[in-house]
Amino acid sequence: MSQDNLIKLACVDCKKVNYYTFKNKKTLKQRLELKKYCKSSQHHTTHKETK
């Protein structure tokens, strides 16, 4: 996969970038939003796609 499909996921609570993942930009037009574990807040929180 190419680097232009790589996106960053940042925690909504602490605003830290915790995860990197790939996204198919042809099929998913909206920003990705997933529940993931945040190490700094030690909870499962919502992580949103950032620029």
Phi, psi and omega in degrees: 000151182273165183288339180287347175270354181282131180232159178254141176247123181247145179291140180287325183284304186260353176065019178268144176277115184250335187225150172235139181209173178255151180219139174277106186284347177283325183264330181251106182270328181280169175286140183284142181220118183228152173269118181226167179277132178255123183290326184284321178267349177057042176218163170276118182231169177282133177243128181250154178289135178246174179286000000 
